[in-house]
Amino acid sequence: RLGSSTGVIVAGSTGVWGGARSLLYYPTAIYVTLNSTMFILDTWNHRVLQWSPGEPMGTIVAGGQGNGAGFHQIGTSYQLFVDDQLNVYVSESTNHRIT
């Protein structure tokens, strides 16, 4: 909110980290669509969450199966890109690939 002196949590929880879909663990990148849906790269949970406005939990759209090189996994990553068709691209540092 413009002019507000306090922030509003829109994803995750202050001071709490974890692997539940309502929590984040070292988020490093975010993409926000025109309708305010967020795609969050949750680095240490090795996943990408899609978080719709007003929702208490995100939906896992990539990874979430631990750190690894399988195509159902995401390695340590620090950047993502979402195109106009909502395809998610993740730059995987430890796997030396873009998925």
Contact map, one row per residue, 1 for C-alpha under 8 A:
111100100000000000000000000000000000000000000000000000000000000000000000000000000000000000000000000
111100000000000000000000000000000000000000000000000000000000000000000000000000000000000000000000000
111110000000000000000000000000000000000000000000000000000000000000000000000000000000000000000000000
111111100000000000000000000000000000000000000000000000000000000000000000000000000000000000000000000
001111100000000000000000000000000000000000000000000000000000000000000000000000000000000000000000000
000111110000000000000000000000000000000000000000000000000000000000000000000000000000000000000000000
100111111000000000000000000000000000000000000000000000000000000000000000000000000000000000000000000
000001111100000000000000000000000000000000000000000000000000000000000000000000000000000000000000000
000000111111110000000000000000000000000000000000000000000000000000000000000000000000000000000000000
000000011111000000000000000000000000000000000000000011000000000000000000000000000000000000000000000
000000001111100000000111000000000000000000000000001000011100000000000000000000000000000000000000000
000000001111110110000111000000000000000000000000000000000000000000000000000000000000000000000000000
000000001011111110000111000000000000000000000000000000000000000000000000000000000000000000000000000
000000001001111100000000000000000000000000000000000000000000000000000000000000000000000000000000000
000000000000111110000000000000000000000000000000000000000000000000000000000000000000000000000000000
000000000001111111000010000000000000000000000000000000000000000000000000000000000000000000000000000
000000000001101111100011100000000000000000000000000000000000000000000000000000000000000000000000000
000000000000000111110011100000000000000000001000000000000000000000000000000000000000000000000000000
000000000000000011111011100000000000000000001000000000000000000000000000000000000000000000000000000
000000000000000001111111000000000000000000000000000000000000000000000000000000000000000000000000000
000000000000000000111111000000000000000000000000100000001111000000000000000000000000000000000000000
000000000011100000011111000000000000000000000000000000011100000000000000000000000000000000000000000
000000000011100111111111100000000000000000000000000000001000000000000000000000000000000000000000000
000000000011100011111111111000000000000001001000000000000000000000000000000000000000000000000000000
000000000000000011100011111000000000000001111000000000000000000000000000000000000000000000000000000
000000000000000000000001111100000000000001111000000000000000000000000000000000000000000000000000000
000000000000000000000001111110000000000111110000000000000000000000000000000000000000000000000000000
000000000000000000000000011111000000000111100000000000000000000000000000000001100000000000000000000
000000000000000000000000001111100000000111000000000000000000000000000000000001110000000000000000000
000000000000000000000000000111110000011110000000000000000000000000000000000000010000000000000000000
000000000000000000000000000011111000011100000000000000000000000000000000000000011100000000000000000
000000000000000000000000000001111111111000000000000000000000000000000000000000000000000000000000000
000000000000000000000000000000111111110000000000000000000000000000000000000000000000000000000000000
000000000000000000000000000000011111100000000000000000000000000000000000000000000000000000000000000
000000000000000000000000000000011111100000000000000000000000000000000000000000000000000000000000000
000000000000000000000000000000011111110000000000000110000000000000000000000000000000000000000000000
000000000000000000000000000000011111111000000000011110000000000000000000000000000000000000000000000
000000000000000000000000000001111001111100000000111110000000000000000000000000000000000000000000000
000000000000000000000000000001110000111110000001111000000000000000000000000000000100000000000000000
000000000000000000000000001111100000011111000001111000000000000000000000000000000000000000000000000
000000000000000000000000001111000000001111100111100000000000000000000000000011110000000000000000000
000000000000000000000001111110000000000111111111100000000000000000000000000000000000000000000000000
000000000000000000000000111100000000000011111110000000000000000000000000000111000000000000000000000
000000000000000000000000111000000000000001111100000000000000000000000000000100000000000000000000000
000000000000000001100001110000000000000001111110000000000000000101100000000000000000000000000000000
000000000000000000000000000000000000000011111111000000000000001111100000111110000000000000000000000
000000000000000000000000000000000000000011101111100000000001111110000000110000000000000000000000000
000000000000000000000000000000000000001111000111110000000001111100000000000000000000000000000000000
000000000000000000001000000000000000011111000011111000000111110000000000000000000000000000000000000
000000000000000000000000000000000000111100000001111100000111100000000000000000000000000000000000000
000000000010000000000000000000000000111100000000111110101110000000000000000000000000000000000000000
000000000000000000000000000000000001110000000000011111100100000000000000000000000000000000000000000
000000000100000000000000000000000001110000000000001111100000000000000000000000000000000000000000000
000000000100000000000000000000000000000000000000000111110000000000000000000000000000000000000000000
000000000000000000000000000000000000000000000000001111111100000000000000000000000000000000000000000
000000000010000000000100000000000000000000000000000001111100000000000000000000000000000000000000000
000000000010000000001110000000000000000000000000001000111110000000000000000000000000000000000000000
000000000010000000001100000000000000000000000000111100111111000000000000000000000000000000000000000
000000000000000000001000000000000000000000000000111000001111100000000000000000000000000000000000000
000000000000000000001000000000000000000000000011110000000111111100000000000000000000000000000000000
000000000000000000000000000000000000000000000011110000000011111000000000000000000000000000000000000
000000000000000000000000000000000000000000000011100000000001111100000001110000000000000000000000000
000000000000000000000000000000000000000000000111000000000001111111000001110000000000000000000000000
000000000000000000000000000000000000000000001111000000000001011111000001110000000000000000000000000
000000000000000000000000000000000000000000000110000000000000001111100001110000000000000000000000000
000000000000000000000000000000000000000000001100000000000000001111110000110000000000000000000000000
000000000000000000000000000000000000000000001100000000000000000011111000111100000000000000000000000
000000000000000000000000000000000000000000000000000000000000000001111100111000000000000000000010000
000000000000000000000000000000000000000000000000000000000000000000111110111000000000000000000010000
000000000000000000000000000000000000000000000000000000000000000000011111110000000000000000000000000
000000000000000000000000000000000000000000000000000000000000000000001111110000000000000000000000001
000000000000000000000000000000000000000000000000000000000000011110000111110000000000000000000000000
000000000000000000000000000000000000000000000110000000000000011111111111111000000000000000000000000
000000000000000000000000000000000000000000000110000000000000011111111111111110000000000000010000000
000000000000000000000000000000000000000000000100000000000000000000111000111110000000000000011110000
000000000000000000000000000000000000000000110100000000000000000000100000011111000000000000011110000
000000000000000000000000000000000000000010100100000000000000000000000000011111100000000001111100000
000000000000000000000000000110000000000010100000000000000000000000000000000111110000000000111000000
000000000000000000000000000110000000000010000000000000000000000000000000000011111000000001110000000
000000000000000000000000000011100000000010000000000000000000000000000000000001111100000111100000000
000000000000000000000000000000100000000000000000000000000000000000000000000000111110000111000000000
000000000000000000000000000000100000001000000000000000000000000000000000000000011111111110000000000
000000000000000000000000000000000000000000000000000000000000000000000000000000001111111100000000000
000000000000000000000000000000000000000000000000000000000000000000000000000000000111111000000000000
000000000000000000000000000000000000000000000000000000000000000000000000000000000111111000000000000
000000000000000000000000000000000000000000000000000000000000000000000000000000000111111100000000000
000000000000000000000000000000000000000000000000000000000000000000000000000000000111111110000000000
000000000000000000000000000000000000000000000000000000000000000000000000000000011110011111000000000
000000000000000000000000000000000000000000000000000000000000000000000000000000011100001111100000011
000000000000000000000000000000000000000000000000000000000000000000000000000010111000000111110000011
000000000000000000000000000000000000000000000000000000000000000000000000000011110000000011111001111
000000000000000000000000000000000000000000000000000000000000000000000000011111100000000001111111111
000000000000000000000000000000000000000000000000000000000000000000000000001111000000000000111111100
000000000000000000000000000000000000000000000000000000000000000000000000001110000000000000011111000
000000000000000000000000000000000000000000000000000000000000000000011000001100000000000000011111100
000000000000000000000000000000000000000000000000000000000000000000000000000000000000000000111111110
000000000000000000000000000000000000000000000000000000000000000000000000000000000000000000111011111
000000000000000000000000000000000000000000000000000000000000000000000000000000000000000011110001111
000000000000000000000000000000000000000000000000000000000000000000000010000000000000000011110000111
